[in-house]
């Protein structure tokens, strides 16, 4: 099963859990402390590093064409978002990255306010996917996706107020991978 397939199978669960979760919790601002992965850039066959704080996110949004429906939807979806941070690396050899660094990021998500929405483990293919949301005052104020397998890993951290109904509009924008998120109309009877 590919990483995209793991995401695709996990996304409907996110929306189901979000519709049920209304807990109040206190937590940090939702920004994860990412290790310095600079040394991995030379080892990786592909690498993506995106760091968009609120100022840069606003600047990037200006390049979206408001006459294009997908760009207009992306502009609307980023309202309230304070930052988007993506680190993604692919390697030619298994575990050319320090797994402990990825696990250190996962451990941050045990903190107050973070709730796991999705956990996918494939022992056969050595793939792990975790999707967490930070809930504060009954609102989604952060999102973290950590996906790892022997030859690649991706960490996505979205900080700020997130309208989960519009999250799918950010796929393919601002370095957020296409996860084939789609808005669900609700459970079918």
MIDOSE-1310 file (N, C-alpha, C; in nm, 2 decimals, decimal comma, always signed):
residues 189
xxxx	+0,09/-0,12/+0,00/+0,00/+0,00/+0,00/+0,09/+0,12/+0,00; +0,06/+0,22/-0,09/+0,14/+0,34/-0,10/+0,11/+0,43/+0,01; +0,19/+0,53/+0,03/+0,16/+0,64/+0,13/+0,03/+0,71/+0,10; +0,01/+0,74/-0,03/-0,11/+0,81/-0,07/-0,23/+0,72/-0,04
xxxx	-0,22/+0,59/-0,06/-0,33/+0,50/-0,03/-0,36/+0,50/+0,12; -0,25/+0,50/+0,20/-0,27/+0,50/+0,35/-0,35/+0,63/+0,39; -0,31/+0,74/+0,33/-0,38/+0,87/+0,36/-0,53/+0,86/+0,31; -0,55/+0,81/+0,19/-0,68/+0,80/+0,13/-0,77/+0,72/+0,22
xxxx	-0,72/+0,61/+0,27/-0,81/+0,53/+0,36/-0,83/+0,59/+0,50; -0,75/+0,68/+0,54/-0,76/+0,74/+0,67/-0,84/+0,87/+0,67; -0,86/+0,94/+0,57/-0,92/+1,07/+0,57/-1,07/+1,06/+0,61; -1,15/+0,97/+0,57/-1,29/+0,97/+0,61/-1,30/+0,96/+0,76
xxxx	-1,20/+0,89/+0,83/-1,21/+0,88/+0,97/-1,19/+1,02/+1,04; -1,11/+1,10/+0,97/-1,08/+1,23/+1,03/-1,21/+1,31/+1,04; -1,29/+1,31/+0,94/-1,41/+1,39/+0,94/-1,51/+1,33/+1,03; -1,52/+1,20/+1,05/-1,61/+1,14/+1,14/-1,57/+1,18/+1,28
xxxx	-1,44/+1,17/+1,32/-1,40/+1,21/+1,45/-1,42/+1,35/+1,48; -1,39/+1,44/+1,38/-1,41/+1,58/+1,40/-1,55/+1,62/+1,43; -1,64/+1,55/+1,37/-1,78/+1,58/+1,39/-1,83/+1,54/+1,53; -1,75/+1,44/+1,60/-1,78/+1,40/+1,73/-1,71/+1,47/+1,84
xxxx	-1,59/+1,53/+1,80/-1,50/+1,58/+1,91/-1,54/+1,73/+1,93; -1,57/+1,76/+2,05/-1,60/+1,90/+2,09/-1,54/+1,93/+2,23; -1,44/+1,85/+2,26/-1,38/+1,87/+2,39/-1,30/+2,00/+2,40; -1,29/+2,05/+2,52/-1,21/+2,17/+2,55/-1,08/+2,13/+2,61
xxxx	-0,97/+2,18/+2,55/-0,84/+2,15/+2,61/-0,75/+2,27/+2,59; -0,65/+2,28/+2,68/-0,55/+2,39/+2,66/-0,42/+2,33/+2,61; -0,35/+2,40/+2,52/-0,23/+2,35/+2,46/-0,15/+2,47/+2,41; -0,03/+2,44/+2,36/+0,05/+2,54/+2,30/-0,01/+2,58/+2,17
xxxx	+0,06/+2,66/+2,10/+0,00/+2,72/+1,98/-0,01/+2,63/+1,86; +0,03/+2,50/+1,87/+0,02/+2,41/+1,77/+0,14/+2,39/+1,68; +0,24/+2,47/+1,70/+0,36/+2,46/+1,61/+0,45/+2,36/+1,68; +0,49/+2,26/+1,60/+0,58/+2,16/+1,64/+0,72/+2,21/+1,64
xxxx	+0,80/+2,15/+1,72/+0,95/+2,18/+1,72/+1,01/+2,08/+1,63; +1,04/+2,12/+1,51/+1,09/+2,02/+1,41/+1,25/+2,02/+1,42; +1,30/+1,90/+1,42/+1,45/+1,89/+1,42/+1,51/+1,96/+1,30; +1,64/+1,99/+1,31/+1,71/+2,05/+1,20/+1,74/+1,93/+1,10
xxxx	+1,67/+1,93/+0,99/+1,69/+1,82/+0,89/+1,78/+1,86/+0,78; +1,85/+1,97/+0,80/+1,94/+2,02/+0,69/+2,04/+1,92/+0,64; +2,09/+1,84/+0,73/+2,19/+1,73/+0,69/+2,13/+1,63/+0,60; +2,00/+1,61/+0,60/+1,93/+1,51/+0,52/+1,92/+1,55/+0,38
xxxx	+1,92/+1,68/+0,35/+1,91/+1,73/+0,21/+2,01/+1,67/+0,12; +2,13/+1,66/+0,16/+2,24/+1,60/+0,08/+2,22/+1,45/+0,06; +2,16/+1,39/+0,16/+2,14/+1,24/+0,15/+2,02/+1,20/+0,07; +1,92/+1,29/+0,06/+1,79/+1,26/+0,00/+1,80/+1,27/-0,15
xxxx	+1,72/+1,18/-0,21/+1,71/+1,19/-0,36/+1,61/+1,30/-0,39; +1,51/+1,33/-0,30/+1,42/+1,44/-0,31/+1,40/+1,50/-0,18; +1,39/+1,63/-0,17/+1,35/+1,69/-0,04/+1,27/+1,81/-0,06; +1,18/+1,83/+0,03/+1,09/+1,95/+0,03/+1,09/+2,01/+0,17
xxxx	+1,12/+2,14/+0,17/+1,12/+2,21/+0,30/+1,04/+2,34/+0,28; +0,93/+2,35/+0,35/+0,84/+2,47/+0,34/+0,82/+2,52/+0,47; +0,85/+2,65/+0,49/+0,83/+2,72/+0,62/+0,75/+2,85/+0,58; +0,62/+2,85/+0,61/+0,54/+2,97/+0,58/+0,48/+3,02/+0,71
xxxx	+0,54/+3,12/+0,77/+0,47/+3,18/+0,89/+0,36/+3,27/+0,84; +0,29/+3,34/+0,93/+0,17/+3,42/+0,89/+0,21/+3,52/+0,78; +0,32/+3,59/+0,80/+0,36/+3,69/+0,70/+0,38/+3,63/+0,56; +0,46/+3,52/+0,56/+0,49/+3,46/+0,43/+0,37/+3,39/+0,37
xxxx	+0,28/+3,34/+0,45/+0,16/+3,28/+0,41/+0,07/+3,39/+0,34; +0,06/+3,50/+0,40/-0,02/+3,61/+0,34/+0,04/+3,66/+0,21; +0,17/+3,66/+0,20/+0,24/+3,70/+0,08/+0,21/+3,59/-0,03; +0,22/+3,47/+0,01/+0,20/+3,36/-0,09/+0,05/+3,36/-0,14
xxxx	-0,04/+3,40/-0,05/-0,18/+3,40/-0,09/-0,21/+3,50/-0,19; -0,12/+3,61/-0,20/-0,14/+3,71/-0,30/-0,12/+3,66/-0,44; -0,04/+3,55/-0,45/-0,01/+3,50/-0,58/-0,12/+3,40/-0,63; -0,22/+3,37/-0,55/-0,33/+3,29/-0,59/-0,42/+3,38/-0,67
xxxx	-0,47/+3,32/-0,78/-0,56/+3,40/-0,87/-0,70/+3,39/-0,82; -0,76/+3,50/-0,77/-0,90/+3,49/-0,72/-1,00/+3,46/-0,83; -0,97/+3,47/-0,96/-1,06/+3,43/-1,06/-1,07/+3,28/-1,08; -0,97/+3,21/-1,03/-0,97/+3,06/-1,04/-1,04/+3,01/-0,92
xxxx	-1,14/+2,92/-0,94/-1,21/+2,87/-0,83/-1,13/+2,80/-0,72; -1,03/+2,72/-0,77/-0,94/+2,64/-0,67/-0,85/+2,74/-0,60; -0,81/+2,84/-0,66/-0,72/+2,94/-0,59/-0,81/+3,02/-0,49; -0,93/+3,06/-0,53/-1,02/+3,14/-0,44/-1,05/+3,05/-0,32
xxxx	-1,07/+2,92/-0,34/-1,11/+2,83/-0,23/-0,99/+2,82/-0,14; -0,87/+2,81/-0,19/-0,75/+2,80/-0,11/-0,73/+2,93/-0,03; -0,75/+3,04/-0,09/-0,74/+3,17/-0,01/-0,84/+3,17/+0,11; -0,96/+3,12/+0,09/-1,06/+3,12/+0,19/-1,02/+3,02/+0,30
xxxx	-0,96/+2,91/+0,26/-0,92/+2,80/+0,35/-0,81/+2,84/+0,45; -0,72/+2,93/+0,40/-0,61/+2,97/+0,49/-0,64/+3,09/+0,58; -0,76/+3,14/+0,57/-0,80/+3,24/+0,67/-0,79/+3,18/+0,81; -0,72/+3,25/+0,90/-0,70/+3,20/+1,04/-0,58/+3,11/+1,06
xxxx	-0,52/+3,07/+0,95/-0,40/+2,98/+0,96/-0,27/+3,07/+0,98; -0,20/+3,04/+1,08/-0,08/+3,12/+1,12/+0,05/+3,06/+1,06; +0,05/+2,94/+1,01/+0,17/+2,88/+0,96/+0,15/+2,75/+0,90; +0,23/+2,72/+0,80/+0,23/+2,59/+0,73/+0,38/+2,54/+0,72
xxxx	+0,41/+2,43/+0,78/+0,54/+2,38/+0,78/+0,54/+2,23/+0,73; +0,62/+2,21/+0,62/+0,63/+2,08/+0,56/+0,78/+2,04/+0,55; +0,80/+1,92/+0,58/+0,94/+1,86/+0,57/+0,91/+1,72/+0,50; +0,97/+1,70/+0,39/+0,94/+1,57/+0,32/+1,07/+1,53/+0,25
xxxx	+1,11/+1,40/+0,27/+1,24/+1,35/+0,22/+1,22/+1,21/+0,16; +1,28/+1,19/+0,05/+1,28/+1,05/-0,01/+1,43/+1,01/-0,03; +1,46/+0,88/-0,01/+1,59/+0,83/-0,01/+1,61/+0,71/-0,10; +1,73/+0,68/-0,14/+1,75/+0,57/-0,23/+1,78/+0,44/-0,14
xxxx	+1,80/+0,46/-0,01/+1,83/+0,34/+0,08/+1,73/+0,35/+0,19; +1,70/+0,23/+0,25/+1,61/+0,22/+0,36/+1,67/+0,29/+0,49; +1,59/+0,36/+0,55/+1,62/+0,43/+0,68/+1,75/+0,51/+0,68; +1,77/+0,59/+0,57/+1,88/+0,68/+0,56/+1,86/+0,80/+0,65
xxxx	+1,75/+0,81/+0,72/+1,72/+0,92/+0,81/+1,71/+0,87/+0,95; +1,74/+0,95/+1,05/+1,73/+0,91/+1,19/+1,58/+0,89/+1,23; +1,54/+0,77/+1,25/+1,40/+0,74/+1,29/+1,37/+0,81/+1,42; +1,47/+0,83/+1,50/+1,45/+0,89/+1,64/+1,40/+1,04/+1,62
xxxx	+1,45/+1,11/+1,52/+1,40/+1,24/+1,50/+1,25/+1,25/+1,46; +1,21/+1,15/+1,38/+1,06/+1,14/+1,35/+0,98/+1,11/+1,47; +1,04/+1,01/+1,55/+0,97/+0,97/+1,68/+0,96/+1,09/+1,78; +1,07/+1,17/+1,78/+1,07/+1,29/+1,87/+0,95/+1,38/+1,83
xxxx	+0,92/+1,40/+1,70/+0,81/+1,48/+1,66/+0,68/+1,42/+1,71; +0,67/+1,29/+1,69/+0,55/+1,22/+1,73/+0,52/+1,23/+1,88; +0,63/+1,23/+1,96/+0,61/+1,24/+2,10/+0,56/+1,38/+2,15; +0,58/+1,48/+2,07/+0,52/+1,61/+2,10/+0,37/+1,61/+2,09
xxxx	+0,32/+1,52/+2,02/+0,17/+1,52/+2,00/+0,10/+1,45/+2,11; +0,17/+1,40/+2,21/+0,11/+1,35/+2,33/+0,07/+1,46/+2,42; +0,11/+1,58/+2,40/+0,09/+1,69/+2,49/-0,06/+1,73/+2,50; -0,09/+1,82/+2,59/-0,23/+1,86/+2,61/-0,29/+1,92/+2,49
xxxx	-0,41/+1,88/+2,46/-0,49/+1,94/+2,35/-0,48/+1,86/+2,22; -0,37/+1,79/+2,20/-0,36/+1,71/+2,08/-0,44/+1,58/+2,09; -0,51/+1,55/+1,99/-0,60/+1,43/+1,98/-0,56/+1,36/+1,85; -0,54/+1,23/+1,87/-0,50/+1,15/+1,75/-0,63/+1,12/+1,67
xxxx	-0,64/+1,15/+1,55/-0,75/+1,12/+1,46/-0,73/+0,99/+1,39; -0,61/+0,96/+1,34/-0,58/+0,85/+1,26/-0,44/+0,79/+1,30; -0,44/+0,66/+1,31/-0,31/+0,59/+1,33/-0,32/+0,47/+1,24; -0,23/+0,46/+1,14/-0,22/+0,35/+1,05/-0,08/+0,29/+1,06
xxxx	-0,07/+0,16/+1,09/+0,05/+0,09/+1,10/+0,05/-0,03/+1,00; +0,15/-0,04/+0,92/+0,17/-0,15/+0,83/+0,30/-0,21/+0,86; +0,30/-0,32/+0,94/+0,43/-0,38/+0,98/+0,49/-0,44/+0,85; +0,41/-0,50/+0,77/+0,47/-0,57/+0,65/+0,55/-0,47/+0,56
xxxx	+0,49/-0,35/+0,54/+0,55/-0,25/+0,45/+0,63/-0,15/+0,53; +0,63/-0,16/+0,67/+0,70/-0,07/+0,76/+0,66/+0,08/+0,73; +0,53/+0,10/+0,72/+0,47/+0,23/+0,70/+0,39/+0,27/+0,82; +0,40/+0,40/+0,86/+0,33/+0,45/+0,98/+0,27/+0,59/+0,93
xxxx	+0,15/+0,61/+0,97/+0,08/+0,74/+0,94/+0,01/+0,78/+1,07; +0,03/+0,90/+1,11/-0,04/+0,95/+1,23/-0,09/+1,09/+1,19; -0,22/+1,11/+1,22/-0,28/+1,24/+1,20/-0,34/+1,29/+1,33; -0,30/+1,41/+1,37/-0,34/+1,46/+1,50/-0,40/+1,60/+1,48
xxxx	-0,49/+1,64/+1,57/-0,55/+1,77/+1,56/-0,54/+1,83/+1,70; -0,52/+1,96/+1,71/-0,51/+2,03/+1,83/-0,64/+2,10/+1,85; -0,71/+2,06/+1,96/-0,84/+2,12/+1,99/-0,83/+2,21/+2,11; -0,88/+2,33/+2,09/-0,88/+2,44/+2,20/-1,01/+2,51/+2,19
xxxx	-1,08/+2,51/+2,30/-1,21/+2,58/+2,31/-1,30/+2,54/+2,19; -1,31/+2,41/+2,18/-1,40/+2,34/+2,08/-1,37/+2,38/+1,93; -1,24/+2,42/+1,91/-1,20/+2,46/+1,77/-1,08/+2,38/+1,73; -1,06/+2,35/+1,61/-0,94/+2,29/+1,56/-0,84/+2,41/+1,54
xxxx	-0,73/+2,40/+1,62/-0,63/+2,51/+1,61/-0,49/+2,46/+1,57; -0,48/+2,34/+1,51/-0,36/+2,29/+1,47/-0,38/+2,15/+1,41; -0,30/+2,11/+1,31/-0,30/+1,98/+1,25/-0,16/+1,93/+1,23; -0,14/+1,80/+1,25/-0,01/+1,74/+1,23/-0,03/+1,61/+1,16
xxxx	+0,05/+1,59/+1,05/+0,05/+1,46/+0,98/+0,19/+1,42/+0,98; +0,22/+1,29/+1,02/+0,35/+1,24/+1,02/+0,34/+1,10/+0,95; +0,40/+1,09/+0,83/+0,40/+0,96/+0,76/+0,54/+0,92/+0,73; +0,57/+0,79/+0,77/+0,71/+0,74/+0,75/+0,70/+0,60/+0,69
xxxx	+0,80/+0,57/+0,61/+0,83/+0,44/+0,56/+0,98/+0,43/+0,54; +1,03/+0,31/+0,50/+1,17/+0,30/+0,50/+1,25/+0,40/+0,42; +1,19/+0,44/+0,30/+1,27/+0,53/+0,22/+1,22/+0,67/+0,21; +1,12/+0,70/+0,29/+1,07/+0,84/+0,29/+0,99/+0,87/+0,42
xxxx	+0,99/+1,00/+0,45/+0,90/+1,05/+0,55/+0,86/+1,19/+0,52; +0,74/+1,22/+0,57/+0,68/+1,35/+0,55/+0,62/+1,40/+0,68; +0,64/+1,53/+0,72/+0,58/+1,59/+0,83/+0,51/+1,71/+0,78; +0,38/+1,73/+0,81/+0,30/+1,85/+0,78/+0,25/+1,90/+0,91
xxxx	+0,27/+2,03/+0,93/+0,22/+2,09/+1,05/+0,15/+2,22/+1,01; +0,02/+2,23/+1,03/-0,06/+2,35/+1,01/-0,10/+2,41/+1,14; -0,06/+2,54/+1,16/-0,08/+2,61/+1,28/-0,19/+2,71/+1,27; -0,28/+2,72/+1,36/-0,39/+2,82/+1,35/-0,52/+2,76/+1,34
xxxx	-0,62/+2,84/+1,33/-0,76/+2,80/+1,32/-0,79/+2,74/+1,19; -0,83/+2,61/+1,20/-0,85/+2,53/+1,07/-1,00/+2,50/+1,06; -1,06/+2,54/+0,95/-1,19/+2,49/+0,91/-1,18/+2,36/+0,84; -1,21/+2,25/+0,91/-1,19/+2,12/+0,86/-1,27/+2,09/+0,73
xxxx	-1,38/+2,17/+0,72/-1,46/+2,15/+0,59/-1,39/+2,20/+0,47; -1,30/+2,30/+0,50/-1,22/+2,36/+0,38/-1,08/+2,31/+0,37; -1,04/+2,22/+0,46/-0,90/+2,18/+0,46/-0,86/+2,11/+0,32; -0,95/+2,04/+0,26/-0,92/+1,97/+0,14/-0,88/+2,07/+0,03
xxxx	-0,92/+2,20/+0,04/-0,89/+2,30/-0,06/-0,74/+2,34/-0,06; -0,67/+2,30/+0,05/-0,53/+2,33/+0,06/-0,44/+2,22/-0,01; -0,50/+2,11/-0,05/-0,42/+2,00/-0,11/-0,35/+2,06/-0,23; -0,22/+2,03/-0,24/-0,14/+2,07/-0,36/-0,11/+2,22/-0,35
xxxx	-0,15/+2,29/-0,25/-0,12/+2,43/-0,23/-0,01/+2,45/-0,12; +0,08/+2,54/-0,12/+0,17/+2,58/-0,02/+0,25/+2,46/+0,03; +0,27/+2,36/-0,06/+0,36/+2,24/-0,03/+0,28/+2,13/+0,05; +0,15/+2,15/+0,07/+0,07/+2,04/+0,13/+0,05/+1,94/+0,03
xxxx	+0,09/+1,81/+0,06/+0,07/+1,71/-0,05/-0,07/+1,68/-0,08; -0,09/+1,63/-0,20/-0,23/+1,59/-0,24/-0,26/+1,46/-0,17; -0,35/+1,47/-0,08/-0,39/+1,36/+0,01/-0,53/+1,30/-0,04; -0,58/+1,36/-0,14/-0,71/+1,32/-0,19/-0,82/+1,34/-0,09
xxxx	-0,81/+1,45/-0,01/-0,91/+1,48/+0,08/-1,04/+1,52/+0,01; -1,15/+1,48/+0,05/-1,27/+1,52/-0,01/-1,37/+1,55/+0,10; -1,45/+1,65/+0,08/-1,55/+1,68/+0,18/-1,66/+1,58/+0,17; -1,70/+1,53/+0,28/-1,80/+1,43/+0,29/-1,93/+1,50/+0,33
xxxx	-2,04/+1,45/+0,27/-2,17/+1,51/+0,30/-2,23/+1,46/+0,43; -2,17/+1,36/+0,49/-2,22/+1,30/+0,62/-2,24/+1,16/+0,60; -2,27/+1,09/+0,70/-2,29/+0,94/+0,69/-2,41/+0,91/+0,61; -2,39/+0,80/+0,53/-2,51/+0,76/+0,45/-2,59/+0,66/+0,53
x	-2,72/+0,68/+0,51/-2,81/+0,59/+0,58/-2,85/+0,47/+0,50
